[in-house]
Amino acid sequence: MSGSSKYPEQFRKDAVELARSSDRPLRQVARELGVNHETLRNWVRTADRAETASPGSVSTSEQEELRALRKRVAELELEKEILRKAAAYFALVRE
């Protein structure tokens, strides 16, 4: 759930739990809490997505970092291969 809301995080969590556990329609729960029903619906959807995300999933920033690290590893492997060939070449030339 977003931290840029005018509603405190705990209020949003409690509202989601109330909406899930209540027999009343979401609109009625939202009205009783004094929030827009679409706002409450979005909170519930966000919470559902967070709960269904696999524990091994990575965030967008982590995906970007992983992509950059993989690129760097590829560069280093290429450099290592070039140095290995150069070392082999100079070993033959010295003989």
C-alpha positions in Angstrom: 0.0 0.0 0.0 1.2 3.4 -0.9 2.8 5.7 1.7 1.5 8.9 0.0 -2.1 8.5 1.2 -3.8 10.9 3.5 -4.9 7.9 5.5 -2.5 6.2 7.9 -1.2 2.8 6.9 -2.8 1.1 9.9 -6.2 2.6 9.0 -5.9 1.2 5.5 -4.9 -2.2 6.7 -7.8 -2.3 9.2 -10.2 -1.1 6.5 -9.1 -3.9 4.2 -9.5 -6.5 6.9 -13.0 -5.1 7.7 -14.0 -5.1 4.1 -12.8 -8.8 3.7 -14.5 -10.0 6.9 -17.7 -8.1 6.6 -21.0 -9.5 5.2 -21.9 -6.0 4.1 -21.2 -4.7 0.6 -17.9 -2.8 0.1 -19.8 0.4 -0.6 -21.5 0.3 2.8 -18.2 -0.5 4.6 -16.5 2.4 2.8 -19.4 4.8 3.7 -19.2 3.8 7.3 -15.4 4.4 7.3 -15.8 7.7 5.6 -13.8 6.8 2.5 -14.7 6.6 -1.2 -15.7 3.1 -2.2 -13.2 3.0 -5.1 -10.5 4.0 -2.7 -11.3 1.1 -0.4 -11.6 -1.2 -3.5 -8.1 -0.2 -4.6 -6.7 -0.9 -1.1 -8.2 -4.3 -1.2 -6.8 -5.0 -4.6 -3.4 -3.8 -3.6 -3.4 -6.0 -0.5 -4.6 -9.0 -2.6 -1.7 -8.5 -5.1 0.8 -8.1 -2.3 -0.4 -11.4 -0.7 -0.5 -13.4 -3.9 2.9 -12.2 -5.0 5.3 -15.1 -4.7 7.9 -14.8 -1.9 10.7 -15.1 -4.5 9.4 -12.3 -6.7 11.7 -9.2 -7.1 10.8 -5.5 -7.3 11.3 -3.4 -10.4 14.4 -1.8 -8.9 15.8 -5.2 -8.1 15.1 -6.4 -11.6 17.0 -3.3 -13.0 19.9 -4.0 -10.7 19.9 -7.7 -11.7 19.9 -6.7 -15.4 22.9 -4.4 -14.8 24.8 -7.0 -12.8 24.2 -9.6 -15.5 25.5 -7.2 -18.1 28.6 -6.5 -16.0 29.2 -10.2 -15.5 29.1 -10.7 -19.3 31.6 -7.9 -19.8 34.0 -9.4 -17.1 33.7 -12.9 -18.7 34.6 -11.4 -22.1 37.6 -9.6 -20.6 38.7 -12.7 -18.8 38.5 -14.7 -22.1 40.6 -12.1 -23.9 43.2 -12.1 -21.1 43.3 -15.9 -21.1 43.9 -15.9 -24.9 46.5 -13.2 -24.6 48.4 -15.1 -21.9 48.3 -18.2 -24.0 49.7 -16.3 -27.0 52.5 -14.7 -25.0 53.4 -18.0 -23.5 53.9 -19.5 -27.0 55.8 -16.4 -28.2 58.3 -16.7 -25.3 59.2 -20.3 -26.1 
